[in-house]
Amino acid sequence: MMKYELIKKELSDKIQHHELKENQVIPSENMLCEQYQVSRITVRKAIDELVYEGMLYRIKGKGCFVRERTTNELSHIYSYTEAIIHQGKTPTKEQILLTREAAGEELARKMKIDKEDEVYYVKCLYMADGKPYCLNTSILPAKLFPKLECFNLGNSSLYEILKNFYQLSMTRVQQKIIATEGTSEVNQYMGLEEKKPLLKIDAVSYCLYNNNEIIFELYESYLLTDILSYSVEKYN
């Protein structure tokens, strides 16, 4: 067994046996070099492979951490197209907007980019069996996804494009879900003639970029509650 494979196996075993817990920082590269009497290159190769395999994630300037392990369907990351299919319905989609403009101060602060950096605004209406299901607006850094405007997002899944064309490695999504009523614009797109409860999701999506975890998307979604439901099973 190569030395980096030994380091990788022992770190993996500690994670599996909860000696290293979720979101806990692992020993620094310097500490591992000293412990195993190997070079930094050897240690980094072991860590890089664990990052690639999804067991670890990096935060720039803070170190490498153990990734959380999810066990329920709610925690799985689905595109809205996939979610419609999981409901046993036929998905279709309409691209309403795809523009590119400077981020500005507030958005730059949220996405941890410069205010002069450009972002894409992508608004799509998702249908299930021909009926409006979800109105989603995504904001993505243009520098990560150059020429995104060349794609017709009405015919293709955004996440499939990001994954297959841009080699996106999505890691996690933080969602805030509330019950609300739609604005007049939202109700018009959703075909609602009277007020109806909707689920509103505000989310931040993360990916791996140069072995660091960064924000690649902010999105806001409005969904019909009679089409989408979440079921979570928990164990004591």
Secondary structure, DSSP 8 states (H G I E B T S, - for coil): --HHHHHHHHHHHHHHTTSS-TT-B---HHHHHHHHT--HHHHHHHHHHHHHTTSEEEETTTEEEE-----SGGGS---HHHHHHHTT--EEEEEEEEEEEE--HHHHHHHTS-TTSEEEEEEEEEEETTEEEEEEEEEEETTTSTTGGGS-TTTS-HHHHHHHTS---EEEEEEEEEEEE--HHHHHHHT-SS--EEEEEEEEEEEEETTEEEEEEEEEEEEETTT---------
